[in-house]
Structures are given as structure tokens and as C-alpha cells.
């Protein structure tokens, strides 16, 4: 199973042993990251929620925009 990068639309491999359906939570896409979002009050998209995948290259090009970026492997 594949998904598409939210930024550049490239294919990202999402299937690995244990993922049974496209509706299951995505945690470790191959060569990318995934996160769950929930839109809060104040946005015109209030109430929307879902998952976004971003390829490693797009994320690397934008790390300066990430708020409070840390590396849990360094602790």
C-alpha cells in the first residue's frame, strides 16, 4: 500500500507487516513521516481530523519551520 506526500505528492510506501487496512494508524512509513492531526476551534476546518504523510526530502527541506523540533534518540 502507498500514500502520497502531502507536499510533493510522491509515493510513500505505507505497507509493512501488521498494517491491515488503509484506515489503520500509520506510524512508520518507509522514507517518510506520518502524523495524526485534529483541527481545533478557530480554523475554518474546525472538526476535521486525519493523517498526513510527508516524504523525508520534503521534511528535510523544511525543518527550519518545525516548532520545537527535538530528537528523542539523543536523550
C-alpha positions, 0 to 999 in steps of 0.5 A: 500500500502507498500514500502520497506526500502531502507536499510533493505528492510522491509515493510513500510506501505505507505497507509493512507487516501488521498494517491491515487496512488503509484506515489503520494508524500509520506510524512508520512509513518507509522514507517518510513521516506520518502524523495524526492531526485534529483541527481545533476551534478557530480554523475554518476546518474546525472538526476535521481530523486525519493523517498526513504523510510527508516524504523525508526530502520534503521534511528535510527541506523544511525543518527550519519551520518545525516548532520545537523540533527535538530528537528523542534518540539523543536523550 
